[in-house]
Amino acid sequence: MSSSAEPTGVAGSSHPTLTRDDVDHLAHLARLDLTDAELDTYVGQLSVILDAVSEVTAVTSGQEIEPTTHAVPSTNVFRPDVRVPGLSQREALAGAPSAQDGRFRVPQILGEEQ
């Protein structure tokens, strides 16, 4: 990766190219000790990634495309917070299998003393 603002590479090409020295420099910055074979491998792999990013950039350049977070527009689905009357205690306990002293009665599960 060249230190200039313009991408390096073939004259007239908008695709940046990486050299072995670029990858070695990046490895040094990342404190990685790469072998010669690894440097050669990463030059190819990172160049493919840079080419893919350049292609995506080329497709969208010059167009007024707004960034989105969803493929389809979404709207607020919340309803207004309006207070409405709820069930009375008697109505709430009407469907309970067992009630005692105005509360739901449930089986004891922890073996606590009463």
C-alpha positions as CSV (number, residue, x, y, z in Angstrom):
1,M,0.0,0.0,0.0
2,S,1.5,3.2,-1.1
3,S,1.8,6.1,1.3
4,S,0.3,8.5,-1.3
5,A,-3.4,9.2,-1.5
6,E,-3.7,7.7,-4.9
7,P,-3.8,3.9,-5.2
8,T,-0.8,2.2,-6.6
9,G,-1.0,-0.2,-9.5
10,V,-1.2,-0.3,-13.3
11,A,-1.5,3.2,-14.9
12,G,-5.2,4.1,-15.3
13,S,-6.3,1.3,-13.0
14,S,-8.4,2.2,-9.9
15,H,-7.5,-1.1,-8.2
16,P,-4.9,-0.8,-5.5
17,T,-2.1,-3.3,-5.6
18,L,0.0,-4.6,-2.7
19,T,3.6,-5.4,-2.9
20,R,5.5,-7.9,-0.7
21,D,7.1,-4.9,1.1
22,D,3.6,-3.5,1.8
23,V,2.6,-6.8,3.5
24,D,5.9,-7.0,5.3
25,H,5.3,-3.5,6.6
26,L,1.7,-4.3,7.7
27,A,3.0,-7.5,9.5
28,H,5.6,-5.4,11.3
29,L,2.9,-2.9,12.4
30,A,0.8,-5.8,13.7
31,R,3.9,-7.3,15.3
32,L,3.7,-10.5,13.3
33,D,6.7,-12.5,12.3
34,L,5.9,-13.9,8.9
35,T,7.9,-16.3,6.8
36,D,8.7,-15.6,3.1
37,A,6.1,-18.2,2.1
38,E,3.5,-16.5,4.3
39,L,4.3,-13.1,2.9
40,D,3.8,-14.4,-0.7
41,T,0.5,-16.0,0.3
42,Y,-0.8,-12.9,2.0
43,V,0.1,-10.6,-0.9
44,G,-2.2,-12.6,-3.1
45,Q,-5.0,-12.9,-0.5
46,L,-5.0,-9.3,0.5
47,S,-4.9,-8.2,-3.2
48,V,-8.1,-10.2,-3.8
49,I,-9.8,-8.5,-0.9
50,L,-8.7,-5.0,-2.1
51,D,-9.9,-5.8,-5.6
52,A,-13.3,-6.8,-4.2
53,V,-13.6,-3.6,-2.2
54,S,-12.6,-1.6,-5.2
55,E,-15.4,-3.2,-7.3
56,V,-18.0,-2.5,-4.7
57,T,-16.8,1.1,-4.5
58,A,-16.9,1.5,-8.3
59,V,-20.5,0.3,-8.4
60,T,-21.7,2.9,-5.9
61,S,-19.4,5.9,-6.8
62,G,-21.1,8.9,-8.3
63,Q,-24.6,7.8,-7.3
64,E,-26.7,9.3,-4.5
65,I,-27.4,6.1,-2.6
66,E,-28.4,6.6,1.0
67,P,-26.9,4.1,3.5
68,T,-29.5,1.8,5.0
69,T,-29.7,-0.6,7.9
70,H,-32.5,-2.7,6.5
71,A,-33.3,-4.1,3.0
72,V,-36.8,-2.7,3.3
73,P,-38.0,0.4,5.0
74,S,-39.2,0.0,8.5
75,T,-41.4,2.2,10.6
76,N,-42.1,2.7,14.3
77,V,-44.5,0.0,15.3
78,F,-45.1,1.2,18.8
79,R,-48.6,2.2,19.8
80,P,-49.3,5.2,21.9
81,D,-48.9,4.7,25.6
82,V,-52.5,5.0,26.7
83,R,-53.8,4.0,30.2
84,V,-56.7,1.5,30.0
85,P,-58.4,-0.3,32.9
86,G,-57.1,-3.8,33.7
87,L,-58.7,-6.8,35.4
88,S,-60.0,-6.6,38.9
89,Q,-58.6,-8.9,41.5
90,R,-61.6,-11.1,41.3
91,E,-61.5,-11.3,37.5
92,A,-57.8,-12.1,37.5
93,L,-58.3,-14.9,40.1
94,A,-61.4,-16.3,38.4
95,G,-59.4,-18.5,36.0
96,A,-56.9,-19.7,38.7
97,P,-57.0,-23.3,39.7
98,S,-56.6,-22.3,43.3
99,A,-56.6,-18.9,45.2
100,Q,-56.2,-18.0,48.8
101,D,-56.4,-14.6,50.6
102,G,-56.8,-12.8,47.3
103,R,-53.6,-14.3,45.7
104,F,-52.8,-17.2,43.4
105,R,-52.1,-20.4,45.4
106,V,-49.3,-22.5,44.0
107,P,-47.7,-25.7,45.3
108,Q,-44.7,-25.3,47.6
109,I,-41.5,-26.2,45.7
110,L,-38.6,-25.2,48.0
111,G,-39.6,-27.1,51.1
112,E,-39.8,-24.0,53.2
113,E,-41.5,-24.1,56.6
114,Q,-44.8,-22.3,56.9
